Amino acid sequence: MVEGYCMKCKEKREIKDAKQVKMKNGRDAINGVCIKCGTKMFKIGKLE
């Protein structure tokens, strides 16, 4: 699983339903939701 920082929990958490997206500037990013609180999460980088 992919890990990211949850702004609501203020901790690093796993990203549930992680999917690869492209930002407007062409960089790769990962979108998903926090496994604990359900808040949207966003991380810059490629999905492994």
MDAnalysis code that builds the backbone (N, CA, C; Angstrom):
import MDAnalysis as mda
import numpy as np

u = mda.Universe.empty(144, n_residues=48, atom_resindex=np.repeat(np.arange(48), 3), trajectory=True)
u.add_TopologyAttr("name", ["N", "CA", "C"] * 48)
u.add_TopologyAttr("resid", np.arange(1, 49))
u.add_TopologyAttr("resname", ["MET", "VAL", "GLU", "GLY", "TYR", "CYS", "MET", "LYS", "CYS", "LYS", "GLU", "LYS", "ARG", "GLU", "ILE", "LYS", "ASP", "ALA", "LYS", "GLN", "VAL", "LYS", "MET", "LYS", "ASN", "GLY", "ARG", "ASP", "ALA", "ILE", "ASN", "GLY", "VAL", "CYS", "ILE", "LYS", "CYS", "GLY", "THR", "LYS", "MET", "PHE", "LYS", "ILE", "GLY", "LYS", "LEU", "GLU"])
u.atoms.positions = np.array([
    [0.829, -1.192, 0.000],
    [0.000, 0.000, 0.000],
    [0.875, 1.257, 0.000],
    [0.259, 2.353, -0.399],
    [0.950, 3.637, -0.470],
    [0.666, 4.410, 0.815],
    [1.684, 5.087, 1.327],
    [1.543, 5.875, 2.537],
    [1.611, 7.353, 2.212],
    [0.784, 8.144, 2.896],
    [0.792, 9.585, 2.727],
    [0.424, 10.248, 4.035],
    [0.491, 11.582, 4.072],
    [0.187, 12.329, 5.289],
    [-1.264, 12.775, 5.264],
    [-2.024, 12.399, 6.293],
    [-3.429, 12.814, 6.412],
    [-3.484, 14.141, 7.170],
    [-4.073, 15.153, 6.550],
    [-4.145, 16.476, 7.167],
    [-5.126, 16.516, 8.335],
    [-6.116, 15.649, 8.339],
    [-7.097, 15.629, 9.413],
    [-6.571, 14.865, 10.632],
    [-5.977, 13.689, 10.406],
    [-5.429, 12.863, 11.498],
    [-4.089, 13.394, 12.003],
    [-3.392, 14.187, 11.160],
    [-2.058, 14.717, 11.465],
    [-1.035, 13.600, 11.647],
    [-1.196, 12.510, 10.862],
    [-0.281, 11.376, 10.911],
    [-0.128, 10.781, 9.525],
    [0.939, 9.975, 9.357],
    [1.106, 9.224, 8.115],
    [0.176, 8.023, 8.170],
    [-0.597, 7.839, 7.093],
    [-1.540, 6.726, 7.010],
    [-1.474, 6.102, 5.628],
    [-2.015, 4.894, 5.521],
    [-2.123, 4.249, 4.222],
    [-3.203, 4.959, 3.407],
    [-3.005, 4.998, 2.085],
    [-3.976, 5.599, 1.187],
    [-4.832, 4.481, 0.600],
    [-6.132, 4.512, 0.915],
    [-7.068, 3.512, 0.409],
    [-7.542, 3.924, -0.987],
    [-7.775, 2.961, -1.852],
    [-8.234, 3.211, -3.229],
    [-7.292, 4.157, -3.970],
    [-5.990, 3.953, -3.794],
    [-4.985, 4.812, -4.438],
    [-5.027, 4.639, -5.948],
    [-5.005, 5.767, -6.663],
    [-4.964, 5.707, -8.124],
    [-4.007, 6.765, -8.650],
    [-3.371, 6.431, -9.768],
    [-2.392, 7.305, -10.416],
    [-3.125, 8.400, -11.191],
    [-2.717, 9.652, -11.011],
    [-3.281, 10.789, -11.752],
    [-2.150, 11.662, -12.273],
    [-2.462, 12.539, -13.203],
    [-1.501, 13.523, -13.729],
    [-1.969, 14.911, -13.312],
    [-1.033, 15.719, -12.806],
    [-1.354, 17.099, -12.460],
    [-1.323, 17.947, -13.729],
    [-1.814, 19.184, -13.642],
    [-1.853, 20.086, -14.795],
    [-0.478, 20.320, -15.406],
    [0.558, 20.336, -14.562],
    [1.917, 20.585, -15.053],
    [2.593, 19.320, -15.591],
    [1.878, 18.176, -15.592],
    [2.404, 16.955, -16.168],
    [3.057, 15.995, -15.187],
    [3.208, 16.404, -13.938],
    [3.830, 15.526, -12.938],
    [2.846, 14.444, -12.499],
    [3.395, 13.303, -12.074],
    [2.576, 12.205, -11.580],
    [2.195, 12.442, -10.125],
    [1.016, 11.948, -9.744],
    [0.551, 12.078, -8.372],
    [-0.366, 10.905, -8.034],
    [-0.687, 10.762, -6.756],
    [-1.543, 9.687, -6.273],
    [-2.715, 10.311, -5.511],
    [-3.923, 9.866, -5.827],
    [-5.140, 10.305, -5.145],
    [-5.744, 9.121, -4.410],
    [-6.422, 9.377, -3.283],
    [-7.098, 8.327, -2.545],
    [-7.748, 8.895, -1.297],
    [-8.097, 8.007, -0.362],
    [-8.717, 8.440, 0.891],
    [-8.000, 7.793, 2.072],
    [-8.074, 8.440, 3.220],
    [-7.470, 7.941, 4.458],
    [-8.238, 6.699, 4.922],
    [-7.496, 5.677, 5.387],
    [-8.158, 4.445, 5.816],
    [-8.914, 4.618, 7.133],
    [-8.540, 5.627, 7.931],
    [-9.170, 5.797, 9.236],
    [-10.339, 6.783, 9.213],
    [-10.124, 7.988, 8.639],
    [-11.167, 9.024, 8.716],
    [-11.898, 9.274, 7.402],
    [-11.364, 8.781, 6.273],
    [-12.044, 8.945, 4.991],
    [-11.774, 10.261, 4.285],
    [-10.841, 11.068, 4.801],
    [-10.480, 12.333, 4.181],
    [-9.704, 12.080, 2.887],
    [-9.917, 12.923, 1.874],
    [-9.173, 12.795, 0.633],
    [-7.699, 13.041, 0.898],
    [-6.850, 12.228, 0.246],
    [-5.403, 12.377, 0.387],
    [-4.776, 12.520, -0.991],
    [-3.663, 13.247, -1.055],
    [-2.970, 13.530, -2.297],
    [-1.484, 13.460, -2.039],
    [-0.762, 12.756, -2.911],
    [0.689, 12.638, -2.753],
    [1.335, 12.773, -4.119],
    [2.382, 13.591, -4.214],
    [3.107, 13.754, -5.456],
    [4.088, 12.600, -5.587],
    [4.081, 11.944, -6.733],
    [4.970, 10.825, -6.999],
    [4.248, 9.733, -7.756],
    [5.011, 8.734, -8.183],
    [4.419, 7.626, -8.940],
    [3.929, 6.538, -8.009],
    [2.937, 5.805, -8.471],
    [2.417, 4.642, -7.758],
    [3.339, 3.467, -8.048],
    [3.832, 2.806, -7.008],
    [4.756, 1.687, -7.199],
    [4.011, 0.451, -7.612],
])
